[in-house]
Amino acid sequence: MCECCTPKEHLGHLHLHGVREKGWDHLNEAVQGLPGVFRAVPADHGDAEAVILFDRRVISEERLKNTLNEKGFRVS
């Protein structure tokens, strides 16, 4: 299922910091294999931050935060 088809009540998002230091390629590799994660997009206020869109029915916010923290990203 894609983010367009996911009911809004199940669509979650996380804000990531420090993307510029780690690189967009590293971020895309980190989220590409995670179930329920749709994509990472630049935040409106700069390319050093990103927004991760995900399906809450497939992956919990806590699990996603822990996984991204382990890969060196700061999640808020």
Phi and psi restraints in degrees (value plus and minus 20) as a CYANA .aco file:
   2 CYS   PHI    -120.7   -80.7
   2 CYS   PSI     150.7   190.7
   3 GLU   PHI     -84.3   -44.3
   3 GLU   PSI     -49.1    -9.1
   4 CYS   PHI     -87.2   -47.2
   4 CYS   PSI     -53.0   -13.0
   5 CYS   PHI    -111.6   -71.6
   5 CYS   PSI     -32.4     7.6
   6 THR   PHI     -96.7   -56.7
   6 THR   PSI     107.7   147.7
   7 PRO   PHI     -77.2   -37.2
   7 PRO   PSI     120.8   160.8
   8 LYS   PHI     -76.8   -36.8
   8 LYS   PSI     -51.5   -11.5
   9 GLU   PHI     -89.9   -49.9
   9 GLU   PSI     -34.7     5.3
  10 HIS   PHI    -124.5   -84.5
  10 HIS   PSI     -28.1    11.9
  11 LEU   PHI    -105.4   -65.4
  11 LEU   PSI     100.5   140.5
  12 GLY   PHI    -133.6   -93.6
  12 GLY   PSI     145.0   185.0
  13 HIS   PHI    -167.3  -127.3
  13 HIS   PSI     129.1   169.1
  14 LEU   PHI    -147.6  -107.6
  14 LEU   PSI     126.7   166.7
  15 HIS   PHI    -120.9   -80.9
  15 HIS   PSI     112.2   152.2
  16 LEU   PHI    -134.5   -94.5
  16 LEU   PSI     121.8   161.8
  17 HIS   PHI    -136.0   -96.0
  17 HIS   PSI     139.5   179.5
  18 GLY   PHI      59.0    99.0
  18 GLY   PSI       1.6    41.6
  19 VAL   PHI     -88.2   -48.2
  19 VAL   PSI     -57.6   -17.6
  20 ARG   PHI     -79.9   -39.9
  20 ARG   PSI     -59.8   -19.8
  21 GLU   PHI     -87.3   -47.3
  21 GLU   PSI     -62.3   -22.3
  22 LYS   PHI    -103.9   -63.9
  22 LYS   PSI     -51.5   -11.5
  23 GLY   PHI      77.7   117.7
  23 GLY   PSI     126.1   166.1
  24 TRP   PHI     -87.0   -47.0
  24 TRP   PSI     -54.1   -14.1
  25 ASP   PHI     -81.9   -41.9
  25 ASP   PSI     -63.5   -23.5
  26 HIS   PHI     -83.3   -43.3
  26 HIS   PSI     -61.2   -21.2
  27 LEU   PHI     -84.3   -44.3
  27 LEU   PSI     -66.4   -26.4
  28 ASN   PHI     -82.2   -42.2
  28 ASN   PSI     -58.0   -18.0
  29 GLU   PHI     -84.2   -44.2
  29 GLU   PSI     -58.9   -18.9
  30 ALA   PHI     -86.4   -46.4
  30 ALA   PSI     -57.2   -17.2
  31 VAL   PHI    -116.5   -76.5
  31 VAL   PSI     -36.9     3.1
  32 GLN   PHI     -78.4   -38.4
  32 GLN   PSI     -60.8   -20.8
  33 GLY   PHI    -111.5   -71.5
  33 GLY   PSI     -19.4    20.6
  34 LEU   PHI    -102.2   -62.2
  34 LEU   PSI     108.2   148.2
  35 PRO   PHI     -86.4   -46.4
  35 PRO   PSI     117.8   157.8
  36 GLY   PHI      64.6   104.6
  36 GLY   PSI     -23.8    16.2
  37 VAL   PHI    -114.8   -74.8
  37 VAL   PSI     105.2   145.2
  38 PHE   PHI    -105.5   -65.5
  38 PHE   PSI     -73.5   -33.5
  39 ARG   PHI    -191.6  -151.6
  39 ARG   PSI     146.1   186.1
  40 ALA   PHI    -134.3   -94.3
  40 ALA   PSI     111.0   151.0
  41 VAL   PHI    -147.8  -107.8
  41 VAL   PSI     131.0   171.0
  42 PRO   PHI     -82.1   -42.1
  42 PRO   PSI     121.4   161.4
  43 ALA   PHI     -92.0   -52.0
  43 ALA   PSI     138.1   178.1
  44 ASP   PHI     -82.7   -42.7
  44 ASP   PSI     -44.5    -4.5
  45 HIS   PHI    -124.3   -84.3
  45 HIS   PSI       6.3    46.3
  46 GLY   PHI     120.1   160.1
  46 GLY   PSI     134.4   174.4
  47 ASP   PHI    -103.5   -63.5
  47 ASP   PSI     -18.6    21.4
  48 ALA   PHI    -104.1   -64.1
  48 ALA   PSI     -29.6    10.4
  49 GLU   PHI    -145.1  -105.1
  49 GLU   PSI     133.2   173.2
  50 ALA   PHI    -156.6  -116.6
  50 ALA   PSI     142.2   182.2
  51 VAL   PHI    -140.2  -100.2
  51 VAL   PSI     108.4   148.4
  52 ILE   PHI    -122.3   -82.3
  52 ILE   PSI     105.9   145.9
  53 LEU   PHI    -121.3   -81.3
  53 LEU   PSI     112.8   152.8
  54 PHE   PHI    -169.2  -129.2
  54 PHE   PSI     143.4   183.4
  55 ASP   PHI    -117.2   -77.2
  55 ASP   PSI      95.5   135.5
  56 ARG   PHI     -84.6   -44.6
  56 ARG   PSI     -40.6    -0.6
  57 ARG   PHI     -95.0   -55.0
  57 ARG   PSI     -41.0    -1.0
  58 VAL   PHI    -121.5   -81.5
  58 VAL   PSI     -61.6   -21.6
  59 ILE   PHI    -155.8  -115.8
  59 ILE   PSI     116.0   156.0
  60 SER   PHI     -99.2   -59.2
  60 SER   PSI     134.2   174.2
  61 GLU   PHI     -80.3   -40.3
  61 GLU   PSI     -59.8   -19.8
  62 GLU   PHI     -83.9   -43.9
  62 GLU   PSI     -64.4   -24.4
  63 ARG   PHI     -83.6   -43.6
  63 ARG   PSI     -61.6   -21.6
  64 LEU   PHI     -84.4   -44.4
  64 LEU   PSI     -63.2   -23.2
  65 LYS   PHI     -79.5   -39.5
  65 LYS   PSI     -68.1   -28.1
  66 ASN   PHI     -80.6   -40.6
  66 ASN   PSI     -63.7   -23.7
  67 THR   PHI     -82.4   -42.4
  67 THR   PSI     -64.6   -24.6
  68 LEU   PHI     -90.0   -50.0
  68 LEU   PSI     -56.3   -16.3
  69 ASN   PHI     -83.2   -43.2
  69 ASN   PSI     -60.2   -20.2
  70 GLU   PHI     -82.6   -42.6
  70 GLU   PSI     -48.3    -8.3
  71 LYS   PHI    -110.1   -70.1
  71 LYS   PSI     -14.6    25.4
  72 GLY   PHI      74.9   114.9
  72 GLY   PSI      -9.4    30.6
  73 PHE   PHI    -118.1   -78.1
  73 PHE   PSI     128.5   168.5
  74 ARG   PHI    -117.5   -77.5
  74 ARG   PSI     100.2   140.2
  75 VAL   PHI    -125.4   -85.4
  75 VAL   PSI     117.9   157.9
